[in-house]
Amino acid sequence: MSFAAQVVVGSFGDFDRQPLDPESAFHRARPDITVLLPDCHDLLAPIFEAPLSNAGQRESLLDHAVGRVATVIAALDSSRVLLANGSYPPRNALGLQEAGATSIGALVARYNQRLVELVVRHPHVELFDYAGLVLEEGYREFHDPRMWAHARMRVSGLGVRALAHSLSHAIVAGARPPKRCLVLDLDGTLWGGTLGEDGIGGVAVGGEGVGVAFAAFQRELLELRARGVLLAVASKNDAAEALEAIERHPGMLIRRSDLAAVRIGWGSKADSLREIAEELGFGLDAVAFVDDSPHERELVRSILPEVVVIDLPADPAGYVDALRRCGLFDTPRLTQEDLQRQRLVTDEQARQELRGTAGSVEAYLASLEVEAEIALLDEATLPRAAQLCAKTNQFNLALQRFDLAALRQLAAEGAIGLTLRARDRLGDAGLVAFALAWPQGDTAEWHVLELVMSCRVIGRGLESALLAELAAKVRALGAQTLVGLFREGPRNGVCADFYARHGFVLRSQEQGTAWWQRSIDEDDLPIAPSYIRIVRS
């Protein structure tokens, strides 16, 4: 992903002047993303420069520093904000006492904790781990005292490059959806050796030597799973033998129950990836692939360019670092749906089994006992609504890609947002749909700017329930006409007939964009399917 960015740079040595001046060039630019890099060395300068002489000012300086940051981010509520925390200093005037409770490092730790508490109260702000970046690169490599002496710039050339790379990664992570499924090879990837040649007892995972590296990689993969990334396997192996190794090898941390899908056989990896994506209800652009074989990696790249292939180093000890550095799974915030994704997939697989035994679609849907909890958009549900707008490609009527700041601004200006949480007797699917309507002129006409729904609940009629509630809501506010936008994309054909199915007539159309309209009086509103129980909250 790339951006054509217009960059506005703040005042030198004064990070809060322009954000707090409504007439500044910064505010005139109306930035989409604001990067705040307050230097805690400057904010807490008396302590950094004379820690013992100014010890009595520690608390007041800390309060003042955090207060300055809080004032700035409160003034930036229409922008996505990346806020850097403070880096820890090396040994300084305190010498061996720097490890103590009154050290500068301890003060920086408290400053950083206060920033964490600040970010929790401001959903538009994301913490950028500047301290972790400096630690990873090394303080002395990251800083250059000559640059400070001659240009009042602490960061070295190496540090600037590392900072630029890390910031670019953080910006992109908030602007594109993370990969939702990681498909893994087995031989040489999840374990050392070749199962078909070495047998279960001969493959290396856990224990000592190279097996330690494979165990560390599996542990990292399970942490990804805990963050909502689905794990799957695509391997050229004997299926029975491979599944036995997964379940029985004493060093394996990943077991069959940790895998959302498995394709083991002698077909191509590209075919396996297609099947896995279809089974899980994802597009291939939501899938990443990792394999120790350069040949398999290049083959998948050439056949499935939508799939991102992660390159692994020759030494398995570097697998964890390669996974962490790829950045494909990073997201500014984890939602409840992310944390529960594995359970949601398991529940959906149970639904599909039930559907196969039901006599008809109608009987199947009625047997599910579907419940839709519909509520007005609020601060708690904003992140999930923005996530749905960003990553939903199939059931996405307008492809608007509203982010947090845009949704918050629209709501403040009179838009109505509704979220839908779905549950049935087999489980809670989470917050799976979002609709946004906007009044036009005298509010007699409202436009549906967006209606998105997770692909995992397509086919249950929930989109009809959400539209019915949205129509009733705007009708109560005086609307007489509802106008819907459909923008054609590469993968949203599944909802192309949505408005026609719900009584709308085509109003205008050009170049893949169509506007549909229908009247909404009290006797002619869209209705929810009878088998769905609506809960309003």
C-alpha positions in Angstrom: 0.0 0.0 0.0 1.3 3.5 -0.8 0.1 7.0 -0.1 0.4 10.3 -2.0 1.1 12.3 1.2 1.0 16.0 1.8 3.2 16.5 4.9 2.9 19.4 7.3 5.8 19.7 9.8 5.3 21.2 13.2 7.4 23.9 14.9 11.0 23.0 15.9 11.3 22.2 19.6 7.6 23.0 20.3 5.4 20.1 19.5 2.2 21.7 20.9 2.2 25.2 19.4 0.6 24.4 16.0 -2.0 21.8 17.2 -3.2 24.4 19.8 -3.4 27.3 17.3 -6.6 27.0 15.2 -5.1 29.4 12.6 -1.9 27.4 12.1 -0.9 25.7 8.8 -1.4 22.5 10.6 -5.1 23.1 11.2 -5.6 24.5 7.7 -4.3 21.3 6.3 -6.9 19.2 8.2 -4.6 16.2 8.5 -5.9 12.6 8.4 -3.0 11.4 10.5 -1.0 13.3 13.1 2.3 11.9 14.4 3.3 13.3 17.8 6.9 12.7 18.8 7.3 14.6 22.1 10.8 14.0 23.5 10.6 13.1 27.1 14.2 14.3 27.4 12.9 17.8 26.7 9.7 17.5 28.6 11.6 16.3 31.7 14.8 18.2 31.0 15.7 19.3 34.5 15.7 15.7 35.7 17.6 14.4 32.8 20.3 17.1 33.2 20.5 17.2 37.0 18.6 14.3 38.5 19.7 14.8 42.1 19.7 18.6 42.2 16.2 18.7 40.8 14.8 15.6 42.6 12.2 17.7 44.3 10.6 18.7 41.0 10.0 15.1 39.8 6.3 14.9 40.4 5.4 18.4 39.2 7.5 18.0 36.1 5.8 14.6 35.4 2.4 16.1 35.8 3.2 19.0 33.6 4.7 16.8 30.8 1.7 14.5 30.7 -0.6 17.5 30.9 1.0 19.1 27.8 0.5 15.8 25.8 -3.1 15.5 27.0 -3.9 19.0 25.9 -2.6 18.4 22.4 -4.4 15.1 21.8 -7.7 16.6 23.1 -7.3 19.2 20.4 -6.7 16.6 17.7 -10.0 14.6 18.0 -10.7 14.8 14.3 -7.4 13.1 13.3 -5.9 9.7 13.8 -3.0 10.3 16.2 0.2 8.3 16.6 1.7 9.2 19.9 5.3 8.2 20.7 6.2 7.1 24.2 9.5 8.0 25.8 12.8 6.2 25.4 14.9 5.1 28.4 18.3 6.7 28.9 21.6 4.8 29.3 23.8 5.4 32.3 24.0 9.1 33.2 24.9 11.3 36.1 23.5 8.8 38.6 25.9 6.1 37.5 25.3 2.8 39.3 22.3 4.3 41.0 20.4 4.5 37.7 18.9 1.1 38.5 17.2 2.4 41.6 13.6 3.5 42.2 14.6 7.2 42.0 16.4 6.8 38.6 15.5 8.6 35.4 14.5 5.3 33.9 11.9 4.8 36.7 10.6 8.3 35.9 10.3 7.5 32.2 8.5 4.3 33.0 5.9 6.3 35.0 5.6 8.8 32.2 5.0 6.0 29.7 2.4 4.4 31.9 0.6 7.7 32.2 0.5 7.9 28.4 -1.0 4.4 28.3 -3.8 5.6 30.6 -4.2 8.7 28.4 -4.6 6.6 25.3 -7.3 4.4 26.9 -9.4 7.5 27.3 -8.9 8.7 23.8 -9.9 6.1 21.1 -8.5 8.2 18.3 -5.0 8.0 19.7 -2.6 5.0 19.2 0.6 4.6 21.1 3.7 4.3 19.0 6.4 2.3 20.8 9.4 4.7 20.3 11.0 3.2 23.5 10.9 -0.3 22.0 12.3 0.9 18.7 15.3 2.6 20.5 15.8 -0.5 22.6 15.8 -2.8 19.5 18.3 -0.6 17.6 20.4 0.2 20.6 20.6 3.6 22.3 24.1 4.5 21.2 23.3 3.5 17.6 20.1 5.5 17.6 21.5 8.7 19.0 24.4 10.9 17.9 25.6 13.6 20.4 27.3 15.4 17.5 24.0 16.0 15.9 22.6 17.3 19.1 25.5 19.7 19.5 25.4 21.1 16.0 21.7 20.8 15.0 19.8 20.1 18.2 18.8 16.8 16.8 19.3 13.7 19.0 18.6 11.0 16.5 21.4 9.6 14.3 21.1 8.9 10.6 20.6 5.2 11.4 17.9 6.2 13.9 16.1 8.4 11.4 15.9 5.5 8.9 14.7 3.1 11.6 12.1 5.6 12.8 10.9 6.3 9.3 10.5 2.6 8.6 8.7 2.0 11.8 6.4 5.0 11.5 5.5 4.0 7.9 4.6 0.6 9.1 2.4 2.0 11.9 0.6 4.3 9.4 -0.1 1.5 6.9 -1.2 -0.8 9.7 -4.0 1.6 10.5 -5.0 2.2 6.9 -5.3 -1.4 5.6 -6.9 -4.5 7.1 -4.5 -7.0 8.6 -4.2 -10.5 7.2 -6.7 -12.8 8.9 -5.3 -16.2 8.1 -1.8 -17.6 8.1 -1.4 -20.8 6.1 1.6 -22.9 7.1 3.7 -25.6 5.6 4.8 -28.5 7.9 8.2 -30.0 6.9 11.0 -27.4 7.6 8.4 -24.9 8.8 6.5 -26.1 11.8 9.1 -28.8 12.5 12.6 -29.7 11.4 13.2 -32.6 9.0 11.0 -34.4 6.5 8.2 -36.5 8.1 8.0 -38.9 5.1 11.7 -39.8 5.4 12.4 -39.3 9.2 9.2 -40.5 10.7 7.4 -38.9 13.7 10.3 -39.7 16.0 12.8 -38.1 13.6 11.3 -34.7 13.1 12.7 -31.9 15.4 10.5 -29.7 17.5 11.1 -28.9 21.1 13.8 -30.5 23.1 17.2 -29.2 22.4 19.2 -27.9 19.4 17.2 -26.8 16.3 14.0 -28.1 17.8 14.1 -25.2 20.2 13.8 -22.8 17.2 10.7 -24.6 15.9 9.1 -24.6 19.3 9.7 -20.8 19.6 8.1 -20.3 16.2 5.1 -22.3 17.1 4.8 -20.3 20.4 4.8 -17.1 18.3 2.2 -18.5 16.0 -0.1 -19.3 18.9 0.3 -15.7 20.1 -0.9 -14.6 16.7 -3.9 -17.0 17.0 -4.7 -15.4 20.4 -4.8 -12.0 18.6 -7.4 -13.4 16.2 -5.3 -14.7 13.3 -6.5 -18.0 12.1 -3.9 -20.7 11.5 -4.2 -23.3 8.8 -1.9 -25.9 7.2 -1.2 -26.6 3.5 1.4 -29.5 3.3 2.5 -32.1 0.8 2.5 -35.1 3.0 0.6 -38.2 3.8 -2.5 -36.9 5.6 -2.9 -39.6 8.2 0.8 -39.5 9.2 1.0 -35.7 9.3 -2.1 -35.5 11.5 -0.7 -38.1 13.8 2.5 -36.1 14.1 0.6 -32.9 14.9 -1.4 -34.7 17.6 1.2 -37.1 19.1 4.6 -35.5 18.8 5.6 -34.5 22.4 7.3 -31.3 21.2 4.4 -29.9 19.2 2.7 -26.9 20.7 0.2 -26.5 17.9 -2.4 -29.2 17.8 -5.2 -30.0 15.3 -7.7 -28.0 17.4 -5.6 -24.9 16.9 -5.9 -25.1 13.2 -9.0 -23.6 11.5 -8.4 -25.6 8.3 -6.1 -28.3 7.0 -5.1 -29.4 3.5 -2.6 -32.2 3.5 -2.0 -34.2 0.3 0.0 -34.1 -2.9 -1.8 -31.4 -4.8 -0.5 -27.9 -5.4 -0.2 -25.4 -2.5 -2.0 -22.8 -4.6 -5.1 -25.1 -4.9 -4.9 -25.8 -1.1 -4.8 -22.0 -0.4 -7.9 -21.4 -2.6 -9.8 -24.2 -0.8 -8.8 -22.9 2.7 -9.9 -19.3 1.8 -13.2 -20.6 0.5 -13.8 -22.8 3.5 -13.1 -20.0 5.9 -15.1 -17.4 3.9 -12.1 -15.1 3.2 -10.8 -13.6 0.0 -7.3 -14.6 -0.9 -6.2 -11.1 -0.1 -6.9 -11.8 3.6 -4.4 -14.8 3.5 -0.7 -15.0 4.1 1.5 -18.0 3.4 4.7 -19.2 5.0 6.9 -22.1 3.7 10.6 -22.8 4.1 10.9 -23.8 0.4 11.8 -20.9 -1.9 10.3 -22.9 -4.8 6.9 -23.3 -3.1 7.0 -19.6 -2.2 7.7 -18.4 -5.7 5.1 -20.8 -7.1 2.4 -19.4 -4.9 3.5 -15.8 -5.7 3.2 -16.5 -9.4 -0.2 -18.3 -9.3 -1.9 -16.3 -6.5 -0.6 -12.8 -6.4 -3.3 -11.8 -4.0 -1.7 -13.9 -1.3 1.2 -12.4 0.6 4.1 -14.8 0.9 6.4 -14.4 3.9 10.0 -15.2 3.2 11.8 -17.3 5.8 15.6 -17.2 6.4 17.6 -20.4 6.0 18.2 -20.7 9.7 15.0 -21.6 11.7 16.3 -19.4 14.6 15.3 -16.4 12.5 11.7 -17.5 11.9 10.2 -15.6 14.8 11.9 -12.4 13.8 10.7 -12.8 10.2 7.2 -13.2 11.4 7.4 -10.2 13.7 8.9 -8.0 11.1 6.5 -8.8 8.3 3.8 -6.5 9.9 1.0 -8.3 8.1 -1.0 -9.0 11.2 -0.6 -5.7 13.1 -3.7 -3.7 13.9 -4.0 -0.5 15.9 -6.6 -2.0 18.2 -7.9 -5.5 18.9 -11.7 -5.9 19.0 -13.6 -8.6 20.8 -14.3 -10.1 17.4 -10.6 -10.4 16.8 -10.0 -12.2 20.2 -12.9 -14.6 19.6 -12.3 -15.3 15.9 -11.3 -19.0 16.4 -14.4 -19.7 18.3 -16.5 -17.9 15.7 -15.1 -20.1 13.0 -15.8 -23.2 15.0 -19.4 -22.0 15.6 -19.8 -21.4 11.9 -18.5 -24.8 11.0 -21.2 -26.3 13.3 -23.8 -24.2 11.5 -22.7 -25.5 8.2 -23.0 -29.1 9.5 -26.5 -28.3 10.7 -27.4 -26.8 7.3 -26.5 -30.0 5.6 -29.0 -31.9 7.7 -31.9 -29.4 7.5 -34.7 -30.2 5.1 -34.7 -26.6 3.6 -33.1 -23.3 3.9 -36.2 -21.9 5.7 -36.1 -24.8 8.2 -32.4 -24.3 8.8 -32.7 -20.6 9.5 -35.7 -21.1 11.7 -33.8 -23.8 13.7 -30.9 -21.4 14.4 -33.1 -19.1 16.6 -31.3 -16.0 15.2 -31.2 -12.9 17.3 -30.0 -9.5 16.1 -29.1 -6.9 18.8 -29.2 -3.5 17.0 -27.8 -0.4 18.7 -26.8 3.2 17.9 -23.1 3.6 17.1 -21.1 4.8 20.2 -17.5 5.1 21.3 -17.4 1.5 22.4 -18.4 0.2 19.0 -16.6 2.8 16.8 -13.4 0.7 16.4 -15.3 -2.4 15.2 -17.5 -0.3 12.8 -14.3 1.2 11.3 -12.8 -2.2 11.1 -15.8 -3.6 9.2 -15.6 -0.6 6.8 -11.9 -1.2 6.2 -11.7 -4.9 5.7 -15.1 -6.0 4.4 -15.0 -6.7 0.7 -17.9 -9.0 -0.2 -21.0 -7.6 1.6 -20.0 -3.9 1.3 -22.5 -1.8 -0.6 -20.6 1.5 -1.0 -16.9 0.6 -0.4 -16.5 3.9 1.5 -13.7 2.7 3.9 -14.6 5.2 6.7 -12.0 5.3 9.4 -12.5 6.1 13.1 -12.1 9.9 12.6 -14.5 10.0 9.7 -17.2 8.0 11.5 -16.8 10.1 14.6 -17.1 13.3 12.6 -20.1 12.1 10.6 -21.9 11.1 13.9 -21.1 14.5 15.4 -22.7 16.2 12.3 -26.0 14.3 12.4 -25.4 10.9 10.8 -27.1 7.9 12.2 -25.0 4.8 12.6 -26.4 1.4 13.7 -24.5 -1.7 14.6 -25.8 -5.3 14.6 -24.6 -8.1 16.9 -25.7 -11.5 15.9 -26.2 -14.6 18.0 -28.0 -17.9 17.7 -28.3 -21.1 19.6 -24.9 -22.2 18.4 -23.0 -19.2 19.5 -22.4 -15.4 19.5 -21.1 -14.2 16.2 -20.2 -10.8 17.6 -20.7 -7.4 16.0 -21.0 -8.3 12.4 -22.8 -5.5 10.5 -22.9 -1.7 10.4 -25.1 0.8 8.6 -24.7 4.6 8.3 -27.3 7.1 7.1 -26.9 10.8 6.4 -29.7 13.5 6.2 -30.0 15.6 3.1 -31.2 19.2 3.2 -34.4 19.5 5.2 -34.0 15.8 6.3 -36.9 14.6 4.3 -34.4 12.5 2.3 -31.7 10.4 4.0 -28.8 8.6 2.2 -27.5 5.2 3.2 -23.8 6.0 2.9 -22.7 2.5 3.9 -24.0 -0.9 4.9 -21.4 -3.6 5.5 -21.7 -7.1 6.9 -19.1 -9.8 7.8 -19.0 -12.5 5.1 -19.3 -15.2 7.8 -23.0 -14.3 8.4 -24.1 -13.9 4.8 -27.3 -15.8 4.0 -29.1 -15.3 7.4 -31.1 -12.3 6.4 -29.4 -10.0 9.0 -28.8 -7.3 6.4 -32.6 -7.1 5.9 -33.1 -6.7 9.7 -30.5 -3.9 9.8 -32.0 -2.0 6.9 -35.5 -2.3 8.5 -34.2 -0.8 11.7 -32.3 1.9 9.9 -35.4 2.9 7.9 -37.6 3.0 11.0 -35.0 5.1 12.8 -34.7 7.8 10.1 -38.5 7.7 9.5 -38.9 8.7 13.2 -36.7 11.6 12.4 -38.9 12.8 9.6 -37.4 11.0 6.6 -39.8 10.3 3.7 -37.3 8.9 1.2 -34.4 6.6 1.7 -31.6 6.6 -0.9 -29.0 3.9 -1.1 -25.5 4.0 -2.7 -24.1 0.9 -4.4 -20.5 1.1 -5.7 -19.4 -1.9 -7.8 -16.1 -3.4 -6.6 -14.1 -6.5 -7.6 -15.7 -8.7 -5.0 -19.0 -7.3 -3.8 -21.3 -8.8 -6.4 -23.0 -10.8 -3.7 -24.9 -7.6 -2.6 -25.4 -6.0 -6.1 -29.1 -6.7 -5.9 -29.6 -5.7 -2.3 -31.6 -2.5 -2.9 -33.7 -4.1 -5.7 -34.6 -6.9 -3.3 -35.8 -4.4 -0.7 -38.2 -2.4 -2.8 -35.8 0.3 -4.1 -35.9 1.6 -7.7 -32.9 2.8 -9.6 -32.5 6.6 -9.4 -29.2 7.1 -11.4 -26.2 5.1 -12.5 -22.8 5.8 -14.0 -19.4 4.1 -14.1 -20.1 1.4 -11.5 -21.9 3.7 -9.1 -25.7 3.5 -8.6 -28.2 5.4 -6.5 -31.4 3.6 -5.5 -34.4 5.1 -3.7 -37.7 4.1 -2.1 -40.3 6.0 -0.1 -40.6 5.1 3.6 -43.9 5.9 5.1 -45.4 4.2 8.1 -47.3 1.7 6.0 -44.4 0.8 3.7 -41.2 0.2 5.6 -38.6 -2.5 4.9 -39.3 -5.5 7.2 -37.0 -7.9 9.0 -37.3 -11.7 8.3 -39.9 -13.2 10.6 -37.4 -15.8 12.0 -35.1 -13.1 13.4 -35.7 -11.8 16.9 -34.8 -8.1 17.1 -33.3 -6.8 20.4 -32.9 -3.0 20.6 -30.3 -1.6 22.9 
